[in-house]
Amino acid sequence: MCELLAMSANVPTDICFSFSGLMQRGGNTGPHKDGWGITFYEGKGCRSFKDPKPSAHSPIADLVTKYPMKSETVVCHIRQANSGDVCLENTHPFIRPMWGKNWTYAHNGQLKDFQTQCPIKLHLPIGTTDSEHAFCWILDQLYYEFGAQQPSTVILFKFIATLAKHIDALGVANIIISDGECLFAYCSNNLHWITRRAPFGKASLIDAEMAVDFCKETTDKDIVTVIATKPLTDDEIWHRMSAGHWHLFRLGESVVCCDQDIL
């Protein structure tokens, strides 16, 4: 299956360290060689880099590891194709406008009978993956439920959680979705997260000979949460999400999780 990576931070932060580890799993230390993509939010705008080539051997991916683009919200995906050809239009993450925002979606898993169980009408896929189809179905359901005006954060993402559960029932659906302000993570079977805050320490990547001392890269006010399919470091404590559980992060903090309101 594919692997996911996302970040939510309270200050513009680069994801070079985490991405340097993940990209190695795309054709080097892992089998996810069928493309990759990453989206950085900057205000209401976003920058997206995608390539159907393996991330471990992609010059574009190498550029991302060396160019410290700072963002408060990042969504990333490396692909092991099981639905749709290996091509640019089938490469995650997918981006669509809704309520004056750029929504970004990435999915790890495989869905059965998704065209029948998730019929779409308003938002049509560009590619042929089950993942993009599911994203379009989510956007359709949001429009049917809320119309032209976005609801409050808790109401919106609790509804998205019910949609994620519906998709999950069709197979495996680990999901990351963001509107640039909030980052929603749903766990079907494999998703981990870590929140880094003061006092910061050192961390070493599992998939690359790279370590960083976050004390030298941050301030005592910084809060950064990273979500990944599998832990990227071997000397930090990552939290494994339970199947069917979800978290909503904003500015690095968990603000809603499962049925608990933290806002």
C-alpha positions as CSV (number, residue, x, y, z in Angstrom):
1,M,0.0,0.0,0.0
2,C,0.9,3.7,-0.1
3,E,2.3,5.8,2.7
4,L,1.1,9.1,4.1
5,L,2.9,12.0,5.7
6,A,1.4,15.3,7.0
7,M,2.3,18.2,9.2
8,S,0.4,20.7,11.3
9,A,2.4,23.5,13.0
10,N,1.7,26.8,14.9
11,V,4.5,28.6,12.9
12,P,5.7,28.2,9.3
13,T,7.9,25.1,9.5
14,D,9.8,23.1,6.9
15,I,9.3,19.4,6.5
16,C,12.7,18.6,4.9
17,F,13.7,16.2,7.7
18,S,10.6,14.1,7.7
19,F,10.3,14.1,3.9
20,S,14.0,13.0,3.6
21,G,13.1,9.8,5.4
22,L,9.8,9.2,3.6
23,M,11.2,9.7,0.1
24,Q,13.6,6.8,0.6
25,R,10.6,4.5,1.1
26,G,9.6,5.3,-2.5
27,G,11.8,2.8,-4.3
28,N,14.7,2.5,-2.0
29,T,13.9,1.3,1.5
30,G,10.3,0.6,0.6
31,P,8.2,-0.5,-2.4
32,H,6.2,2.6,-3.0
33,K,7.7,3.4,-6.3
34,D,4.7,4.5,-8.3
35,G,4.8,8.2,-7.8
36,W,4.7,10.8,-5.0
37,G,3.3,14.2,-4.2
38,I,3.4,17.0,-1.6
39,T,1.3,20.1,-1.0
40,F,2.4,23.1,1.1
41,Y,-0.1,25.6,2.2
42,E,0.8,29.3,2.3
43,G,-2.2,31.4,3.4
44,K,-5.1,30.5,1.1
45,G,-2.7,29.4,-1.6
46,C,-0.8,26.2,-1.9
47,R,2.1,24.8,-3.7
48,S,2.0,21.2,-5.0
49,F,4.9,19.1,-6.4
50,K,4.0,15.7,-8.0
51,D,5.9,13.1,-10.0
52,P,4.9,9.6,-11.2
53,K,8.5,8.6,-10.8
54,P,9.8,6.9,-7.5
55,S,10.5,9.5,-4.9
56,A,13.9,8.0,-4.0
57,H,15.1,8.7,-7.6
58,S,13.1,11.9,-8.4
59,P,15.1,15.1,-8.9
60,I,11.9,17.0,-7.9
61,A,11.8,15.1,-4.6
62,D,15.5,15.8,-4.1
63,L,14.7,19.5,-4.6
64,V,12.0,19.4,-1.9
65,T,14.5,17.9,0.6
66,K,16.9,20.8,0.0
67,Y,14.5,23.7,-0.4
68,P,13.1,24.6,3.0
69,M,9.6,25.7,2.1
70,K,7.9,26.7,5.3
71,S,4.3,26.0,5.9
72,E,1.8,25.5,8.8
73,T,0.1,22.6,6.9
74,V,1.6,20.0,4.6
75,V,0.1,16.8,3.0
76,C,2.4,14.2,1.4
77,H,1.9,10.8,-0.2
78,I,4.1,8.1,-1.8
79,R,2.3,5.6,-4.0
80,Q,2.2,1.9,-4.5
81,A,-0.4,1.6,-7.3
82,N,-3.3,-0.7,-6.9
83,S,-6.1,1.3,-8.6
84,G,-5.4,3.3,-11.8
85,D,-2.3,3.5,-14.0
86,V,1.0,5.0,-12.9
87,C,0.7,8.5,-14.3
88,L,0.7,12.1,-13.1
89,E,-3.1,12.5,-12.9
90,N,-3.3,9.5,-10.5
91,T,-0.6,10.8,-8.2
92,H,-1.7,12.0,-4.7
93,P,-2.4,14.4,-3.1
94,F,-5.5,15.6,-4.9
95,I,-6.6,19.3,-4.7
96,R,-10.0,20.7,-5.3
97,P,-11.6,24.1,-4.4
98,M,-14.5,24.3,-1.9
99,W,-15.9,27.2,0.0
100,G,-13.1,29.5,-1.2
101,K,-10.4,27.2,0.0
102,N,-8.1,24.6,-1.5
103,W,-8.9,21.2,-0.1
104,T,-6.2,18.5,-0.2
105,Y,-6.7,14.8,0.1
106,A,-4.5,11.7,0.3
107,H,-5.5,8.1,0.8
108,N,-3.7,4.9,1.8
109,G,-5.6,1.7,1.1
110,Q,-7.8,0.0,-1.5
111,L,-11.6,0.2,-1.9
112,K,-14.0,-2.3,-3.4
113,D,-17.2,-1.4,-5.2
114,F,-16.5,2.3,-4.7
115,Q,-18.2,3.5,-7.8
116,T,-21.5,2.0,-6.7
117,Q,-21.2,2.7,-3.0
118,C,-19.9,6.3,-3.5
119,P,-21.8,7.7,-6.5
120,I,-20.7,11.1,-7.6
121,K,-22.3,13.9,-9.6
122,L,-20.9,17.3,-8.9
123,H,-17.1,16.7,-8.5
124,L,-15.8,14.5,-11.2
125,P,-12.3,12.8,-11.0
126,I,-9.5,13.7,-13.4
127,G,-7.7,10.3,-12.9
128,T,-8.9,6.8,-12.4
129,T,-8.0,5.9,-8.8
130,D,-10.4,4.8,-6.1
131,S,-8.8,7.5,-3.9
132,E,-9.7,10.5,-6.1
133,H,-13.2,9.1,-6.6
134,A,-13.6,8.9,-2.8
135,F,-12.4,12.5,-2.4
136,C,-14.9,13.7,-5.0
137,W,-17.7,11.8,-3.2
138,I,-16.7,13.5,0.1
139,L,-16.9,16.9,-1.6
140,D,-20.3,16.1,-3.1
141,Q,-21.6,15.0,0.3
142,L,-20.3,18.3,1.9
143,Y,-22.2,20.3,-0.6
144,Y,-25.4,18.3,-0.2
145,E,-25.2,18.6,3.6
146,F,-24.0,22.2,4.0
147,G,-24.7,24.0,0.7
148,A,-22.7,27.1,-0.2
149,Q,-21.6,28.0,3.4
150,Q,-19.0,26.2,5.4
151,P,-20.2,25.2,8.9
152,S,-18.2,25.4,12.2
153,T,-15.0,23.4,12.5
154,V,-16.4,20.7,14.9
155,I,-19.6,20.2,12.9
156,L,-17.7,20.0,9.6
157,F,-15.0,17.6,10.6
158,K,-17.3,15.3,12.6
159,F,-19.4,15.0,9.5
160,I,-16.2,14.2,7.5
161,A,-15.4,11.5,10.0
162,T,-18.8,9.8,9.2
163,L,-17.9,10.0,5.5
164,A,-14.5,8.5,6.3
165,K,-16.1,5.6,8.1
166,H,-18.3,4.9,5.1
167,I,-15.3,4.8,2.8
168,D,-13.4,2.6,5.3
169,A,-16.2,0.1,5.2
170,L,-15.3,-0.5,1.5
171,G,-11.8,-1.8,2.3
172,V,-8.9,0.1,3.8
173,A,-9.0,3.8,4.1
174,N,-6.3,5.7,6.0
175,I,-7.2,9.3,5.1
176,I,-5.6,12.7,5.3
177,I,-7.7,15.7,4.3
178,S,-7.0,19.5,4.9
179,D,-8.5,22.8,4.0
180,G,-5.2,24.5,4.9
181,E,-6.3,25.6,8.3
182,C,-7.1,22.2,9.8
183,L,-5.6,18.8,9.2
184,F,-7.9,15.7,9.5
185,A,-6.4,12.2,9.9
186,Y,-8.6,9.0,9.9
187,C,-7.0,5.7,10.7
188,S,-8.3,2.5,9.1
189,N,-5.4,0.2,10.1
190,N,-2.1,2.0,10.2
191,L,-1.4,5.7,11.1
192,H,1.0,7.3,13.7
193,W,1.5,10.8,15.0
194,I,3.9,12.7,17.2
195,T,3.8,16.2,18.6
196,R,7.1,18.0,19.2
197,R,7.2,20.9,21.6
198,A,9.6,22.3,24.1
199,P,11.8,20.9,25.5
200,F,12.9,19.7,22.1
201,G,15.4,16.9,21.6
202,K,17.3,15.1,18.9
203,A,15.8,12.7,16.4
204,S,17.3,10.2,13.9
205,L,15.6,9.0,10.7
206,I,15.0,5.3,10.2
207,D,15.4,5.3,6.4
208,A,18.3,7.7,6.0
209,E,21.5,8.5,7.8
210,M,20.2,11.9,9.1
211,A,19.7,13.3,12.5
212,V,18.6,16.7,13.7
213,D,18.7,18.6,17.0
214,F,15.4,20.4,17.1
215,C,16.7,22.6,19.9
216,K,18.8,24.4,17.3
217,E,16.0,24.6,14.8
218,T,13.1,25.8,16.9
219,T,11.9,28.2,19.6
220,D,10.3,27.3,22.9
221,K,6.9,28.4,21.5
222,D,7.0,26.1,18.5
223,I,4.5,23.2,18.3
224,V,4.8,20.7,15.4
225,T,2.7,17.6,14.8
226,V,3.7,15.0,12.2
227,I,1.4,12.3,11.0
228,A,2.8,9.3,9.1
229,T,1.8,5.8,8.1
230,K,4.8,4.4,10.0
231,P,7.2,6.2,12.4
232,L,10.0,8.0,10.6
233,T,12.4,8.2,13.6
234,D,13.6,5.4,15.9
235,D,14.5,7.5,19.0
236,E,11.2,9.2,19.6
237,I,7.8,8.0,21.0
238,W,5.2,7.9,18.3
239,H,1.5,7.4,19.0
240,R,-0.3,4.7,17.0
241,M,-3.9,5.5,16.2
242,S,-6.5,2.8,16.8
243,A,-8.6,1.5,13.9
244,G,-11.7,3.7,13.3
245,H,-10.2,6.6,15.3
246,W,-9.5,10.1,14.0
247,H,-7.8,13.3,15.0
248,L,-8.3,16.9,13.9
249,F,-5.1,19.0,14.2
250,R,-4.8,22.8,14.0
251,L,-1.7,24.8,14.5
252,G,0.1,21.7,15.8
253,E,-2.5,20.8,18.4
254,S,-5.1,18.1,18.5
255,V,-8.4,20.1,18.7
256,V,-10.9,17.3,18.2
257,C,-10.5,13.5,18.4
258,C,-13.1,10.8,17.8
259,D,-16.2,11.9,19.8
260,Q,-14.4,14.2,22.2
261,D,-14.5,18.0,21.7
262,I,-11.3,19.7,22.8
263,L,-12.0,23.1,21.2
